[in-house]
Amino acid sequence: MAILQRSCCGCCDVKTGSIVVAVTWIVLTLIGLGYTSYSVYATSLFGAVSPTNIVLLIVYIVNLITHILLIIGVVQEARPLVLTWVIVTIICTAVSLIVYIYVTVASLALIATISAESEIQAAIVGASVAGIAIAWIIWGVFFILTVYGCLVVFSHYQNLRDAAMGQGQQQMVVIGNQPGMAGNQSYMVGNQPGMAGNQPYMVGNQPTMADNQPYGSQPVMENKQPAMMGPQPGLGQVSHDVKL
């Protein structure tokens, strides 16, 4: 049974909710992809490209592809594509979490080296800490949306799986309970008294056929015709009456 039956605050089913999730994440991914691409370009002007930005860029590209495949999977009811989105989204979320943790640790280590003796230095430290906090708040919102989106999409996957299993069981019942089909036909070949092998009046059992015909031995035919061959008075002998 699916985890969720309704999505988007109960205003639509999980199938429609899955499409909404895919479209929403396509928009957000394009925004993140554009921002990260600009960061990579800006840092490349100074000859140094942050490896974390490269990793995030790859994550955004992979996410964008899977979001498009999710729409195709929902429309065509392709369960592998729907399940693939859930798996890839979980992996990409874990990778982004590792990147954010790494960036946070590196940023805090850099902030620790800055002394807050002057007002400018204190402002820099305060802005850096605030930036890290805001970044984590934004990431937390995206994490909640990701978890809810995975629940919606996985619920739709469960519905597709249950529907496929129910259809398969129904077909098995129909095929296994047809008395008129092969394997249950008691009146088919082998049990038909009028068919070959069980026909008492066919070849070999016909009393009126050859070798069993009562009129086949005819006494008036050859070698048994008393009026034909032999002495026939009046034909081959001279009558004594004529000589006299």
Secondary structure, DSSP 8 states (H G I E B T S, - for coil): --S-SEETTTTEEHHHHHHHHHHHHHHHHHHHHHHHHHHHHHHHTTT---HHHHHHHHHHHHHHHHHHHHHHHHHHT-HHHHHHHHHHHHHHHHHHHHHHHHHHHHHHHHHHTS---SHHHHHHHHHHHHHHHHHHHHHHHHHHHHHHHHHHHHHHHHHHHHHHHHHHHHHHHHHHT-TTSTTS-TTSTTS-TTSTTS-TTSTTS-TTSTT--TTSS-TTSTT--TTTSS--TTTSS--HHHH-
